[in-house]
């Protein structure tokens, strides 16, 4: 079996997100910035957080 989509949310209108858990237990979060500005954001899971920046008109995959 492959990756399974998991619940996630964004509190910013300009960022769209989705996330998946892989069979090895790693989580892949995909972040889409549809705006023309850099958007700093915090990716949080299970009480841990990472400070990241989404560049204008970009899509980023973060695996953890």
VOLUM-210673 format. One record per atom (N, C-alpha, C, O, CB): residue number from 0; residue in three letters; x, y, z. Coordinates in pm, 1 decimal. Glycine has a CB too. Example, Ala and Ser with C-alpha at 12.3 -4.5 7.8 and 13.67 -1.06 7.14 Angstrom:
2
   k   r        u        v        w
   0 Ala   1319.0   -569.0    780.0
   0 Ala   1230.0   -450.0    780.0
   0 Ala   1320.0   -330.0    780.0
   0 Ala   1423.6   -331.9    846.5
   0 Ala   1130.8   -447.3    904.6
   1 Ser   1285.0   -225.0    708.0
   1 Ser   1367.0   -106.0    714.0
   1 Ser   1290.0      3.0    787.0
   1 Ser   1340.9    113.8    803.9
   1 Ser   1408.4    -59.8    572.5
This chain:
64
   k   r        u        v        w
   0 Unk     83.9   -117.7      0.0
   0 Unk      0.0      0.0      0.0
   0 Unk     88.5    124.3      0.0
   0 Unk    204.4    119.6     41.4
   0 Unk    -95.5     -0.3    121.4
   1 Unk     32.8    234.0    -46.6
   1 Unk    108.2    358.3    -56.0
   1 Unk     72.5    456.0     53.8
   1 Unk     17.8    419.0    157.7
   1 Unk     85.4    422.4   -189.5
   2 Unk    104.7    581.5     28.3
   2 Unk     78.9    688.7    124.2
   2 Unk    -71.3    709.3    142.3
   2 Unk   -150.6    684.6     51.5
   2 Unk    145.7    819.7     78.2
   3 Unk   -108.2    755.6    262.7
   3 Unk   -249.4    783.9    292.1
   3 Unk   -262.1    929.8    333.5
   3 Unk   -183.3    980.6    413.3
   3 Unk   -304.5    689.2    404.4
   4 Unk   -361.9    995.4    278.1
   4 Unk   -385.7   1136.1    311.2
   4 Unk   -430.8   1147.8    455.9
   4 Unk   -509.7   1066.8    504.5
   4 Unk   -491.2   1198.4    216.4
   5 Unk   -379.0   1251.4    525.1
   5 Unk   -415.4   1273.9    665.0
   5 Unk   -471.3   1415.1    680.6
   5 Unk   -449.1   1501.8    596.1
   5 Unk   -292.8   1252.6    758.6
   6 Unk   -543.2   1436.3    788.7
   6 Unk   -603.6   1567.3    815.9
   6 Unk   -494.9   1672.1    836.7
   6 Unk   -391.0   1644.9    896.8
   6 Unk   -695.9   1560.5    939.9
   7 Unk   -521.0   1792.4    785.8
   7 Unk   -429.9   1904.6    803.3
   7 Unk   -508.9   2032.7    780.5
   7 Unk   -620.8   2029.0    729.3
   7 Unk   -307.3   1895.1    705.9
   8 Unk   -451.2   2144.6    818.2
   8 Unk   -519.8   2272.1    796.8
   8 Unk   -418.7   2385.7    789.3
   8 Unk   -305.9   2375.2    837.4
   8 Unk   -622.1   2298.8    909.2
   9 Unk   -462.6   2493.2    727.9
   9 Unk   -382.7   2615.1    719.6
   9 Unk   -467.0   2728.6    773.4
   9 Unk   -586.8   2736.0    746.2
   9 Unk   -335.3   2644.1    573.1
  10 Unk   -404.6   2817.4    850.0
  10 Unk   -478.2   2932.8    900.7
  10 Unk   -448.4   3058.1    819.4
  10 Unk   -472.1   3169.7    865.5
  10 Unk   -444.3   2956.7   1047.2
  11 Unk   -395.9   3039.3    697.0
  11 Unk   -364.4   3150.9    608.9
  11 Unk   -435.3   3130.5    475.5
  11 Unk   -427.4   3023.5    415.1
  11 Unk   -210.8   3164.4    588.6
  12 Unk   -504.0   3234.1    431.0
  12 Unk   -578.2   3225.2    305.3
  12 Unk   -488.1   3200.3    185.2
  12 Unk   -529.9   3135.6     89.2
  12 Unk   -657.0   3351.5    283.3
  13 Unk   -366.6   3250.0    189.0
  13 Unk   -278.2   3242.6     73.1
  13 Unk   -199.3   3112.1     64.9
  13 Unk   -130.8   3087.5    -34.4
  13 Unk   -182.8   3358.0     75.5
  14 Unk   -208.2   3029.0    167.4
  14 Unk   -138.4   2900.0    166.3
  14 Unk   -240.0   2786.2    162.5
  14 Unk   -333.2   2781.9    242.8
  14 Unk    -45.8   2886.0    290.4
  15 Unk   -220.8   2694.6     68.5
  15 Unk   -302.3   2574.2     63.6
  15 Unk   -213.0   2457.1    102.9
  15 Unk    -95.0   2453.9     68.0
  15 Unk   -366.0   2553.0    -78.8
  16 Unk   -269.3   2361.3    175.3
  16 Unk   -188.7   2249.5    224.1
  16 Unk   -260.1   2115.9    204.4
  16 Unk   -382.7   2108.4    195.4
  16 Unk   -155.2   2269.2    371.8
  17 Unk   -180.0   2013.4    198.2
  17 Unk   -227.9   1876.2    206.8
  17 Unk   -115.0   1795.1    269.5
  17 Unk      0.7   1837.0    265.6
  17 Unk   -270.1   1818.9     65.0
  18 Unk   -146.7   1681.3    326.2
  18 Unk    -43.3   1600.4    391.8
  18 Unk    -75.9   1452.5    378.9
  18 Unk   -191.8   1412.5    368.7
  18 Unk    -29.6   1639.0    540.4
  19 Unk     30.8   1372.2    379.6
  19 Unk     18.6   1227.1    365.0
  19 Unk    112.5   1158.8    462.9
  19 Unk    218.5   1212.1    495.8
  19 Unk     49.4   1182.5    219.5
  20 Unk     73.6   1041.5    509.1
  20 Unk    163.7    959.2    587.9
  20 Unk    205.0    841.3    500.1
  20 Unk    121.3    773.4    440.6
  20 Unk     96.4    911.2    722.3
  21 Unk    334.0    819.1    493.8
  21 Unk    391.1    713.0    411.5
  21 Unk    398.7    582.2    490.2
  21 Unk    394.1    584.0    613.2
  21 Unk    530.8    753.4    361.0
  22 Unk    410.2    469.6    421.2
  22 Unk    417.8    340.5    491.0
  22 Unk    532.2    332.1    592.6
  22 Unk    523.6    256.0    689.0
  22 Unk    433.3    229.8    390.0
  23 Unk    639.8    410.3    571.5
  23 Unk    752.2    407.8    665.5
  23 Unk    729.7    499.2    786.6
  23 Unk    817.5    511.4    872.0
  23 Unk    880.0    448.5    593.9
  24 Unk    611.3    564.0    794.2
  24 Unk    577.4    649.6    907.4
  24 Unk    613.9    795.9    888.4
  24 Unk    575.2    879.6    969.9
  24 Unk    644.4    598.8   1029.1
  25 Unk    687.3    828.7    783.0
  25 Unk    721.6    968.4    756.9
  25 Unk    600.2   1041.7    701.4
  25 Unk    517.6    985.1    629.8
  25 Unk    840.6    978.5    658.6
  26 Unk    592.4   1169.1    736.8
  26 Unk    483.1   1253.8    690.5
  26 Unk    535.5   1348.1    584.0
  26 Unk    641.4   1408.9    599.7
  26 Unk    419.9   1332.9    807.8
  27 Unk    460.0   1360.0    474.9
  27 Unk    491.5   1454.5    368.3
  27 Unk    383.4   1561.4    367.6
  27 Unk    265.7   1531.3    347.9
  27 Unk    501.7   1383.1    229.1
  28 Unk    423.5   1686.2    389.2
  28 Unk    331.5   1799.3    385.5
  28 Unk    362.5   1881.5    260.7
  28 Unk    478.2   1914.3    234.7
  28 Unk    342.9   1886.7    515.3
  29 Unk    260.1   1914.2    184.3
  29 Unk    276.0   1992.9     62.7
  29 Unk    210.1   2128.1     86.8
  29 Unk     94.8   2136.1    129.2
  29 Unk    213.9   1920.2    -62.0
  30 Unk    285.9   2234.5     58.8
  30 Unk    238.6   2371.1     82.7
  30 Unk    244.7   2448.2    -48.0
  30 Unk    349.3   2452.9   -112.7
  30 Unk    323.3   2442.1    192.9
  31 Unk    133.8   2508.4    -87.2
  31 Unk    123.0   2586.7   -210.1
  31 Unk     98.7   2732.7   -175.7
  31 Unk      3.2   2765.7   -105.4
  31 Unk      9.8   2532.6   -300.3
  32 Unk    185.6   2820.0   -225.7
  32 Unk    170.3   2964.6   -206.9
  32 Unk    122.6   3022.0   -338.7
  32 Unk    198.6   3026.8   -435.4
  32 Unk    304.7   3032.7   -160.1
  33 Unk     -2.9   3065.9   -343.9
  33 Unk    -59.6   3120.1   -466.8
  33 Unk    -46.6   3271.6   -475.8
  33 Unk   -103.3   3333.3   -566.0
  33 Unk   -204.4   3081.3   -477.6
  34 Unk     26.7   3331.5   -384.2
  34 Unk     37.7   3477.3   -381.5
  34 Unk    170.2   3524.7   -441.6
  34 Unk    256.3   3444.5   -477.8
  34 Unk     24.1   3528.6   -238.1
  35 Unk    183.7   3655.4   -451.0
  35 Unk    305.7   3714.7   -506.5
  35 Unk    400.2   3766.5   -398.4
  35 Unk    486.7   3849.8   -425.5
  35 Unk    269.8   3827.8   -600.8
  36 Unk    383.1   3716.6   -275.3
  36 Unk    470.0   3758.4   -164.5
  36 Unk    527.2   3636.8    -91.6
  36 Unk    468.4   3528.6    -92.8
  36 Unk    392.3   3847.9    -65.6
  37 Unk    644.0   3657.1    -27.6
  37 Unk    702.8   3554.4     59.1
  37 Unk    615.9   3542.0    183.5
  37 Unk    574.6   3642.6    241.1
  37 Unk    851.4   3589.2     97.2
  38 Unk    588.9   3421.5    224.1
  38 Unk    504.9   3400.2    341.8
  38 Unk    576.4   3312.5    443.2
  38 Unk    589.0   3191.7    423.1
  38 Unk    370.9   3336.7    301.9
  39 Unk    623.4   3372.6    552.6
  39 Unk    677.5   3290.2    660.1
  39 Unk    561.2   3217.4    729.1
  39 Unk    452.1   3272.5    743.6
  39 Unk    758.5   3377.5    762.8
  40 Unk    586.1   3094.6    770.6
  40 Unk    482.5   3019.0    840.8
  40 Unk    548.9   2917.3    932.4
  40 Unk    668.9   2891.6    923.4
  40 Unk    386.5   2948.6    740.5
  41 Unk    468.6   2860.9   1019.7
  41 Unk    516.5   2761.0   1113.9
  41 Unk    444.3   2630.3   1083.8
  41 Unk    321.3   2625.6   1082.8
  41 Unk    493.5   2806.1   1262.3
  42 Unk    520.3   2525.0   1059.5
  42 Unk    464.3   2392.3   1036.2
  42 Unk    467.0   2318.8   1169.5
  42 Unk    573.9   2296.7   1226.4
  42 Unk    544.1   2313.4    924.9
  43 Unk    349.5   2280.9   1219.6
  43 Unk    339.6   2219.3   1352.2
  43 Unk    281.8   2078.7   1342.1
  43 Unk    187.5   2052.9   1267.3
  43 Unk    252.9   2305.6   1445.6
  44 Unk    341.6   1988.3   1420.1
  44 Unk    287.9   1852.6   1432.3
  44 Unk    329.7   1794.7   1567.2
  44 Unk    446.0   1802.6   1606.9
  44 Unk    337.3   1761.6   1315.1
  45 Unk    234.7   1738.1   1634.4
  45 Unk    258.0   1671.3   1763.3
  45 Unk    338.6   1756.8   1860.6
  45 Unk    429.4   1706.6   1926.7
  45 Unk    329.9   1539.8   1741.0
  46 Unk    306.1   1884.7   1869.7
  46 Unk    371.9   1973.3   1964.5
  46 Unk    507.3   2025.4   1921.5
  46 Unk    569.4   2102.1   1995.1
  46 Unk    387.0   1904.1   2091.4
  47 Unk    555.1   1986.0   1804.3
  47 Unk    682.7   2034.9   1752.3
  47 Unk    654.1   2126.8   1634.6
  47 Unk    555.0   2109.3   1563.7
  47 Unk    776.4   1916.9   1709.9
  48 Unk    742.4   2225.7   1614.0
  48 Unk    719.4   2322.2   1507.2
  48 Unk    849.1   2353.8   1433.8
  48 Unk    958.0   2348.0   1490.7
  48 Unk    658.0   2450.6   1563.4
  49 Unk    834.5   2387.1   1306.3
  49 Unk    948.2   2431.0   1224.6
  49 Unk    908.7   2562.2   1157.7
  49 Unk    800.1   2573.2   1100.8
  49 Unk    988.8   2321.9   1117.4
  50 Unk    996.9   2661.3   1164.5
  50 Unk    973.3   2788.3   1097.5
  50 Unk   1022.0   2777.9    953.8
  50 Unk   1138.0   2745.1    928.9
  50 Unk   1044.0   2904.9   1171.8
  51 Unk    932.6   2806.1    859.1
  51 Unk    963.4   2793.6    717.6
  51 Unk    918.9   2919.3    642.9
  51 Unk    847.7   3003.3    697.9
  51 Unk    895.9   2668.5    658.2
  52 Unk    961.5   2931.3    517.6
  52 Unk    919.9   3042.0    431.8
  52 Unk    877.2   2985.1    297.9
  52 Unk    948.6   2905.6    236.7
  52 Unk   1034.2   3146.8    414.2
  53 Unk    760.2   3026.9    253.7
  53 Unk    710.6   2986.3    123.2
  53 Unk    732.9   3102.4     26.4
  53 Unk    684.6   3213.2     49.8
  53 Unk    559.1   2945.5    129.8
  54 Unk    805.5   3077.3    -81.2
  54 Unk    834.4   3180.9   -179.2
  54 Unk    711.2   3208.7   -265.5
  54 Unk    621.7   3124.6   -274.7
  54 Unk    953.6   3139.7   -267.3
  55 Unk    706.1   3326.3   -328.6
  55 Unk    590.5   3358.7   -413.4
  55 Unk    567.9   3252.6   -521.1
  55 Unk    663.2   3202.0   -580.3
  55 Unk    609.7   3495.9   -479.0
  56 Unk    444.3   3220.3   -545.3
  56 Unk    403.0   3125.3   -648.8
  56 Unk    483.7   2995.5   -645.0
  56 Unk    533.1   2948.9   -747.7
  56 Unk    416.1   3189.3   -785.6
  57 Unk    496.4   2938.3   -525.9
  57 Unk    578.6   2817.2   -512.0
  57 Unk    497.2   2703.4   -452.3
  57 Unk    391.0   2723.1   -393.4
  57 Unk    702.2   2845.1   -424.3
  58 Unk    551.9   2583.3   -470.3
  58 Unk    498.5   2465.1   -404.0
  58 Unk    616.9   2395.6   -337.4
  58 Unk    723.5   2381.3   -397.2
  58 Unk    423.3   2369.1   -505.5
  59 Unk    597.1   2353.1   -213.8
  59 Unk    706.8   2293.5   -136.5
  59 Unk    656.4   2164.2    -73.3
  59 Unk    543.4   2156.7    -25.0
  59 Unk    760.0   2392.6    -26.5
  60 Unk    742.3   2063.0    -74.9
  60 Unk    713.7   1939.6     -4.0
  60 Unk    811.2   1927.5    111.1
  60 Unk    932.5   1935.6     91.8
  60 Unk    722.7   1816.6    -98.0
  61 Unk    758.5   1908.3    230.6
  61 Unk    839.7   1893.9    351.2
  61 Unk    815.0   1753.2    404.8
  61 Unk    700.7   1713.9    427.8
  61 Unk    804.7   2004.6    459.4
  62 Unk    922.5   1678.2    424.3
  62 Unk    910.3   1541.3    474.6
  62 Unk    973.6   1533.6    612.8
  62 Unk   1087.6   1575.3    633.2
  62 Unk    977.1   1439.4    377.5
  63 Unk    897.5   1479.6    707.0
  63 Unk    949.6   1465.9    843.2
  63 Unk    896.6   1341.5    907.3
  63 Unk    929.2   1312.5   1022.4
  63 Unk    914.3   1587.0    928.0
